[in-house]
Amino acid sequence: MLAGFAADLVVALHFAFILFVVAGGLLALRWPRLAWVHLPLVAWGAGIELIGWVCPLTPLENVLRRAAGQAGYAGGFIDHYLTPLIYPPGLTREHQLALGLFVTIVNVVIYGMIALRRCRLRQRSRGEVARS
């Protein structure tokens, strides 16, 4: 029972990690210091997909499922809704590359917006200093 709960928790953590990697840059628009946490996680998440590595959360989940006597992902909200998003059927190497590139492009655009905003703020503050 505890191992099954822990496996579900790992899936939820995995899903939260994926969401943060893809969309965490939007949070960094509001809280720029979050970029110090987000960017290394983006590099890790994109790297997993681009290089074809296996995220360490996946084997951990499988070990916990086996310890709970489970063979697959049948039953429960997490298993029914989140698992297919994390482990879609028919996931190929090309899909992984596309996902890695998507994550990279989304975050380059978001961080480009952050950099532009910072440049504009600097220009405004320089303009105010020059006028005074």
Buried (B, 14 or more C-beta within 10 A) or exposed (E): EEBBEBBBEBBEEBBEBBEBBBBBBBBBBEEEEBBEBBBEEBBEBBBBBBEEEEBEBBEBBEBBBEEBEBEEBEEBEBBEEBBEEBEEEEEEEEEBBEBBEEBBEBBEEBBEBBEEEEEEEEEEEEEEEEEE
